[in-house]
């Protein structure tokens, strides 16, 4: 079986998103989630995403570029832990 994409886009989902005329940001977010879930468990998502942004840097106005940029930025933000660890202790 031949692989459709490369190691950064194993199923070619990002590639296909850039080929769809009139794709919306909402559709790109859905594809982005599918892409993230399709990466191998041991893959570094940040590195794959950075490589894809470089690969498609000639499409700065495409909704998928915006979604990927937002995804990368979200990785940089600290996340609040839930549960008992986030509560004040006496």
C-alpha positions in Angstrom: 0.0 0.0 0.0 1.4 3.4 -0.9 1.2 6.2 1.6 -0.7 9.3 0.4 1.3 11.9 2.4 4.6 12.2 4.2 5.7 11.7 7.8 4.3 15.2 8.7 0.9 14.5 7.0 0.6 10.7 6.8 -2.9 10.7 5.3 -2.4 13.7 3.1 -5.2 15.6 5.0 -3.5 18.9 5.1 -2.5 18.6 1.4 -6.1 17.9 0.5 -7.4 20.8 2.5 -5.2 23.2 0.5 -6.6 21.7 -2.7 -10.3 22.3 -1.8 -11.6 25.5 -3.3 -13.8 27.6 -1.0 -13.0 25.6 2.2 -14.0 27.3 5.4 -12.0 27.8 8.6 -14.6 25.5 10.4 -13.9 22.7 7.9 -10.2 23.3 8.3 -10.5 22.9 12.0 -12.2 19.6 11.6 -9.5 18.4 9.1 -6.8 19.7 11.5 -8.2 17.6 14.3 -8.3 14.5 12.1 -4.7 15.3 11.1 -3.5 15.5 14.7 -5.2 12.2 15.6 -3.6 10.5 12.5 -0.1 11.3 13.6 1.9 8.4 15.1 1.9 8.4 18.9 5.6 9.0 19.1 5.5 11.9 16.6 6.4 15.4 17.7 3.3 17.4 16.8 5.0 20.8 17.2 7.8 19.8 14.7 5.3 18.3 12.2 3.2 21.4 12.4 6.1 23.8 12.0 7.3 21.8 8.9 3.8 22.0 7.4 3.7 25.7 7.9 7.0 26.1 6.1 5.8 23.8 3.4 2.7 25.8 2.7 4.1 29.3 3.4 3.1 30.4 0.0 -0.6 30.2 1.1 -0.7 32.8 3.9 -4.4 33.7 3.3 -5.7 30.1 3.2 -7.9 29.1 6.2 -5.8 26.1 6.9 -2.7 28.3 7.3 -4.7 30.2 9.9 -5.8 27.1 11.7 -2.3 25.6 11.8 -0.9 28.9 13.0 -3.5 29.0 15.8 -2.8 25.4 16.7 0.9 26.1 17.0 0.2 29.2 19.2 -2.1 27.2 21.4 0.8 24.8 22.1 2.8 27.7 23.6 0.1 28.7 26.1 0.3 27.3 29.6 -2.7 25.2 30.4 -4.5 25.3 33.8 -4.6 21.9 35.4 -8.0 20.8 36.6 -9.1 19.0 39.7 -7.6 19.2 43.1 -4.3 20.5 41.8 -5.8 23.8 40.7 -7.5 24.5 44.0 -5.9 26.7 46.7 -4.5 24.8 49.7 -4.6 25.9 53.3 
